Amino acid sequence: MTGQIHGETLHYNARMQTSRGGLGRLALVAIISLSIAAHAADQSAERPNVSQESASLPLADPISPAITQPENLAKPPHPFWDRTNLMLFSGVAIFRGLDYASTRNMQARGREEVLLPDDVVNNSAGFASLELAGTAASAGLSYWMHRAGHHKLERWVSIVHIGVTGFGIVRNYSLPTNRAGR
């Protein structure tokens, strides 16, 4: 959405006022996300261990010692919502929020978004929904990798997502202002 004022082409948010409380709000969201992640990790640590309960049950057939030795047993997979994944998903969500803010800042300085159509980027609710969908897709792909037994790839999905999004954030803020008269 562009308009003309006094012969100058303006984008819908070219005269947008920036608030000084934006960084404070972002810090508040980060603190809340990390506290929720820590609380959820504490809850997952309090779950009863099913293998200890089942060990006290009598067995019908004896099991050979080669299978029952602790060094021969496979390490059980971690729970999906463990502390590491919660921190990674919180990082993805925070970086997607920063991407939203950096793209809005870039547009306010007269730059164009080249990766997404203007209909999406110029619609605040649509763009925020896209960022949220990106976060959900990252968590969903990690869950798929977890269910398939690819636990290292499960972590790397979020790590790569944070890295690529961080690169985009730095790029958006490093672009020079492109307004007439500056």
Helices and strands as residue ranges (DSSP letters): E 2-5, E 8-11, H 22-45, H 50-55, H 65-68, G 70-72, H 83-108, H 118-121, H 124-147, H 151-174
